Amino acid sequence: MDYSRKLFDALPERDVFIWNTLIRVRSCAVQLALREGKEVHCNIIKNGFNLDVFIQSSLVSMYAQSGETSNSEIVFNEMVVKTIVSWTAMIAGYVQNGFYREGLIVLQDMVASGSQPNVVTLVSILPACASLELLDIGKLIHCQGVKVGVDSDVALMNALIAFYGKCQNLETARSLFDGMTVRNLVSWNAMVAAYEQNNAGMDAIKLFCRMQTDNVEYDYITIVSVISACASLGALNTGRWLHELIRSKGFGTNVSIANALIVMGLCNALMLFSMMKEQGIKPNSFTFTAVLTACRHSGLVDEGRKHFESMIKDYSIVPCVEHYACMVDLLGRAGCLLEAYKFIERMPVEPDAGVWGALLGACRIHGNVELAELVAAHLSQSDPQTTTPYALMLIVYAEASRWEDEAKLRNLMRQKELRKLPGLSFVEVNQRLPPMLA
C-alpha cells in the first residue's frame, strides 16, 4: 500500500523538510536501501522531527519493507500519538514479514484504543487470517468491510477471495469473484490459485481458458498456478499446450515458472510410471532410479518408500547404490535424519560418498550438528581424499555459531595439509566469515 501518499494527504502543513524526508524514506523503502534509510532516520532525529507522527509512520513502513520489523516496533512503540496510518503500517509490516499473530495482536490493540480499521487495514490483515486459516476471524473482517461500506473495494475483494480459498471455502470465494463488477488481474489470479490450492485443478484450467476468451492479460503468477493444476491432474496434453504458450509469451526465463515446470515434469513422470504398470510393462532398475528421483525432488516421502519397497518385493530388483542415495536424500530433505541414518546402516552394499554426502547436506540444512559430525566421519572414511566433509562441517559449525569447533577443524585441516578447498565462497554470518559452497 502507498502509505507515503496517505501521509502526504493527512499533513495539515507541509514544509520542504517534511516533503523531502517523506520522499526519501519512501524511496529507501521501495529500493530496499536500508543503510540510506537509517541515515535519513538519523537526520530526522538530528533535526528534531523524530516524534512527528507522519514521519514515524513512514519509518515504520520503511523498516518493515526492509525486513527490519524489530526497528519498526521500536519506532511504533515510541509514538505518542498513533493514527490509523500508523496502526496499519505496523500491522502490514508484521504480516508482510510472516509475523501473523503479532499483526492480529496489533489490530486488537488498535480497536481497543478506539481507532477503527479502514479498508487498507482490512486488506493488510487478511493474509494473516489466510495463512493461519482463521476462518471465523476472517469472516469478522469481511463483516467489518460490509459494515463500513467498502465491500465493493477491488483490493478487499481480492484479499477475501484469496482468504476464503486458503480456508477451503471455494463456494464463497467464487461467489465473491462472480459478484465483482470490476476485476483486475489480481482478482483472476486469486481465484485461479484458490482452485489450484484446493485440488480443483480442472476448474483452475477452465478459468484460465476463460481469461483468454475474455482477453484478460495474464502474468507469471497466473501461469505458475495453472502449471501446478496441470501437475496435480497429470494433464500431459494441457501441460504441453501450456509449455508452448509460455514460450510464445516469453515467460521461459522466469524462475518461478521454470520451477513449476520441473515439478510438473516430475509429477508427470510418476503418472507415466503408473500408466506403464497398468499396461503390464515391467519396470527395470533404471525406471526406479527415475521414479525415486522424481519422489526426491517432489518431497514425496511416503510414495518414495512405497516404490522402493515395491522394487524389491514386487519386481525382485536388487537396489544399487544410486537407489539408496535417492532414498537417503529423500528422507534427509524431509527432515527424517535419524531414519535416513538407520537406513544407511541397514544397506547390504557399502555406502559410497554420494550416500553419506546426501545425509551430510541434509544435516546442514536442518542444523543437526551432532549427526553431521558422525556422518562427516563416515564420509571421510569412504573417501579419504575428499575435502567435502571438512568444507561442509565448517559451514555447519559456522551456522550453529560454534566458532571454537570451526577453529579446531581449520587447524586439523592445516595439519593434514587440506588447504585448498575449491568451489568455496564466503558470506558474513554473525560478523564472522564461514565458507559457503559455491
NUKOL-339138 format. One record per residue (C-alpha): residue in one letter; x, y, z. Coordinates in steps of 0.2 Angstrom, whole numbers, padded with zeros to 4 digits, always signed. Layout:
aXYZ...
***
This chain:
m+0000+0000+0000d+0006+0018-0004y+0007+0024+0014s+0018+0039+0010r+0004+0046-0001k-0008+0044+0013l+0004+0053+0025f+0005+0067+0012d-0013+0069+0011a-0015+0069+0030l-0002+0083+0033p-0010+0099+0039e+0006+0109+0035r+0019+0103+0023d+0036+0112+0023v+0051+0107+0012f+0059+0097+0026i+0044+0086+0029w+0041+0084+0010n+0059+0079+0007t+0060+0067+0022l+0045+0058+0017i+0050+0056-0001r+0067+0050+0004v+0060+0037+0017r+0048+0031+0004s+0062+0030-0009c+0073+0020+0003a+0058+0008+0007v+0054+0005-0012q+0073+0002-0016l+0076-0008+0000a+0090+0004+0003l+0091+0001+0022r+0108+0009+0025e+0102+0025+0017g+0085+0024+0026k+0094+0023+0043e+0104+0038+0038v+0088+0048+0034h+0082+0042+0051c+0097+0049+0060n+0095+0065+0051i+0077+0066+0057i+0082+0064+0075k+0096+0077+0072n+0083+0089+0066g+0070+0086+0080f+0057+0078+0069n+0058+0060+0077l+0042+0062+0086d+0032+0068+0071v+0018+0056+0069f+0018+0056+0050i+0037+0053+0049q+0036+0040+0062s+0023+0031+0052s+0033+0032+0036l+0049+0025+0046v+0038+0010+0052s+0034+0006+0034m+0052+0008+0028y+0059-0003+0041a+0046-0016+0039q+0048-0017+0020s+0067-0020+0023g+0063-0034+0034e+0068-0025+0050t+0052-0027+0060s+0062-0025+0076n+0066-0007+0071s+0048-0005+0066e+0042-0010+0083i+0054+0002+0091v+0048+0017+0081f+0030+0012+0083n+0031+0010+0102e+0039+0027+0104m+0024+0035+0095v+0015+0046+0107v+0000+0048+0095k-0005+0034+0083t-0015+0037+0068i-0024+0024+0058v-0010+0025+0046s+0002+0021+0060w-0008+0006+0066t-0010+0000+0048a+0009+0002+0044m+0013-0009+0059i+0000-0022+0055a+0006-0023+0037g+0024-0024+0042y+0021-0039+0053v+0010-0048+0041q+0022-0045+0026n+0036-0052+0036g+0027-0068+0042f+0023-0062+0059y+0004-0066+0058r-0001-0067+0076e+0009-0051+0080g-0001-0042+0066l-0018-0048+0074i-0012-0043+0091v-0009-0025+0085l-0026-0025+0076q-0034-0030+0093d-0024-0016+0101m-0029-0004+0088v-0048-0007+0090a-0046-0007+0109s-0038+0011+0108g-0054+0017+0099s-0047+0018+0082q-0057+0009+0069p-0048+0000+0054n-0051+0006+0036v-0050-0004+0020v-0031-0003+0020t-0031-0011+0037l-0043-0025+0032v-0033-0029+0016s-0017-0029+0026i-0023-0041+0040l-0032-0054+0029p-0016-0063+0023a-0013-0067+0041c-0030-0074+0043a-0027-0084+0027s-0010-0091+0032l-0016-0096+0049e-0033-0102+0042l-0043-0092+0054l-0059-0093+0045d-0070-0085+0059i-0059-0070+0061g-0058-0068+0043k-0077-0068+0042l-0077-0054+0055i-0065-0044+0044h-0077-0047+0030c-0092-0041+0040q-0082-0026+0045g-0079-0022+0027v-0098-0023+0023k-0102-0013+0039v-0091+0002+0034g-0097+0001+0016v-0080-0004+0007d-0086-0022+0002s-0085-0017-0016d-0067-0011-0015v-0057-0022-0028a-0042-0024-0016l-0053-0030-0002m-0062-0042-0013n-0046-0049-0020a-0039-0052-0002l-0056-0060+0003i-0055-0072-0012a-0038-0077-0008f-0043-0079+0011y-0058-0090+0008g-0048-0100-0005k-0034-0104+0008c-0048-0108+0021q-0055-0121+0008n-0071-0111+0006l-0072-0111-0013e-0090-0108-0014t-0089-0091-0005a-0073-0087-0015r-0081-0090-0032s-0097-0080-0026l-0087-0065-0022f-0077-0067-0038d-0093-0068-0049g-0101-0053-0039m-0087-0041-0044t-0092-0028-0056v-0074-0023-0059r-0060-0036-0059n-0041-0034-0061l-0028-0047-0064v-0026-0050-0045s-0044-0055-0045w-0042-0068-0058n-0025-0074-0051a-0033-0076-0033m-0047-0086-0040v-0036-0097-0051a-0024-0100-0036a-0039-0104-0024y-0045-0118-0036e-0027-0125-0038q-0024-0125-0019n-0040-0135-0016n-0036-0149-0029a-0049-0141-0041g-0036-0141-0055m-0049-0143-0069d-0058-0128-0063a-0042-0118-0062i-0038-0123-0080k-0056-0118-0086l-0055-0101-0078f-0038-0098-0086c-0046-0103-0103r-0060-0090-0099m-0047-0077-0096q-0040-0080-0113t-0058-0079-0120d-0062-0063-0111n-0045-0056-0117v-0038-0054-0099e-0020-0052-0099y-0011-0064-0088d+0006-0064-0079y+0019-0077-0072i+0008-0079-0056t-0006-0085-0066i+0005-0097-0076v+0013-0104-0060s-0005-0109-0053v-0010-0116-0070i+0006-0127-0071s+0003-0133-0053a-0015-0138-0058c-0009-0147-0073a+0004-0156-0062s-0009-0162-0050l-0021-0168-0064g-0007-0176-0074a-0014-0167-0089l+0000-0170-0101n-0008-0163-0116t-0013-0147-0107g+0004-0146-0100r+0012-0147-0117w+0000-0133-0123l+0004-0123-0108h+0023-0125-0111e+0021-0118-0129l+0011-0104-0123i+0025-0100-0110r+0037-0099-0124s+0027-0088-0136k+0024-0076-0121g+0042-0075-0117f+0040-0082-0099g+0053-0096-0102t+0066-0087-0092n+0055-0084-0077v+0062-0094-0062s+0045-0097-0054i+0038-0104-0070a+0054-0114-0073n+0052-0122-0055a+0034-0126-0058l+0038-0134-0075i+0051-0145-0066v+0038-0151-0053m+0025-0154-0067g+0038-0164-0076l+0041-0174-0060c+0023-0177-0057n+0020-0182-0075a+0035-0195-0073l+0026-0203-0059m+0010-0203-0068l+0018-0211-0083f+0025-0224-0071s+0008-0229-0065m+0002-0230-0083m+0017-0241-0088k+0012-0253-0074e-0006-0253-0079q-0001-0258-0096g+0009-0273-0090i+0026-0266-0094k+0039-0272-0082p+0050-0258-0075n+0068-0261-0073s+0082-0253-0062f+0083-0238-0072t+0065-0235-0071f+0065-0235-0052t+0080-0223-0052a+0069-0211-0062v+0054-0213-0051l+0064-0211-0034t+0072-0196-0041a+0055-0189-0045c+0049-0193-0027r+0065-0185-0020h+0063-0168-0029s+0044-0168-0026g+0046-0172-0007l+0035-0187-0009v+0042-0197+0006d+0028-0210+0008e+0027-0213-0011g+0046-0215-0012r+0046-0228+0002k+0032-0237-0006h+0041-0238-0023f+0057-0243-0015e+0049-0257-0006s+0039-0262-0022m+0055-0263-0032i+0062-0276-0020k+0046-0286-0016d+0036-0285-0032y+0049-0284-0045s+0064-0293-0037i+0076-0279-0042v+0091-0278-0030p+0093-0259-0026c+0110-0252-0031v+0119-0238-0023e+0110-0225-0034h+0093-0231-0027y+0099-0230-0009a+0107-0212-0012c+0090-0207-0018m+0081-0213-0003v+0093-0206+0009d+0092-0189+0000l+0073-0190+0000l+0072-0194+0019g+0085-0181+0023r+0077-0167+0014a+0061-0171+0023g+0070-0169+0040c+0069-0188+0043l+0088-0188+0048l+0088-0202+0060e+0078-0213+0049a+0090-0209+0035y+0105-0214+0045k+0097-0231+0051f+0093-0234+0033i+0111-0232+0028e+0116-0244+0042r+0105-0257+0035m+0112-0256+0017p+0118-0273+0011v+0130-0264+0000e+0144-0252+0006p+0138-0234+0006d+0148-0223-0005a+0152-0204-0004g+0136-0200-0013v+0126-0208+0000w+0135-0200+0015g+0136-0184+0006a+0117-0183+0004l+0114-0186+0023l+0128-0173+0027g+0120-0160+0016a+0103-0164+0025c+0111-0162+0042r+0117-0145+0037i+0100-0139+0031h+0091-0145+0047g+0105-0139+0058n+0109-0156+0066v+0127-0153+0071e+0129-0170+0081l+0123-0181+0067a+0133-0171+0055e+0149-0174+0064l+0146-0193+0064v+0141-0193+0045a+0156-0182+0041a+0167-0195+0049h+0160-0209+0039l+0161-0199+0023s+0180-0196+0027q+0182-0214+0029s+0173-0219+0012d+0184-0206+0003p+0199-0200+0012q+0205-0189-0002t+0189-0178-0002t+0188-0161+0006t+0169-0161+0005p+0166-0166+0023y+0178-0153+0030a+0170-0139+0020l+0153-0144+0025m+0157-0146+0043l+0165-0128+0043i+0148-0122+0037v+0138-0132+0049y+0149-0126+0064a+0148-0108+0057e+0129-0108+0055a+0127-0115+0073s+0139-0101+0079r+0151-0115+0086w+0167-0105+0082e+0178-0114+0093d+0174-0131+0084e+0176-0122+0067a+0194-0116+0073k+0199-0133+0078l+0193-0140+0062r+0203-0127+0052n+0219-0132+0062l+0216-0150+0059m+0214-0146+0040r+0231-0137+0041q+0239-0151+0049k+0233-0163+0036e+0238-0150+0023l+0220-0149+0016r+0222-0131+0012k+0214-0130-0005l+0195-0130-0005p+0189-0127-0022g+0172-0120-0025l+0171-0111-0009s+0164-0093-0007f+0161-0083+0009v+0147-0074+0017e+0145-0065+0033v+0137-0074+0047n+0136-0065+0064q+0151-0054+0059r+0161-0070+0055l+0165-0077+0038p+0161-0095+0036p+0164-0103+0019m+0149-0107+0008l+0149-0120-0006a+0148-0111-0022
***
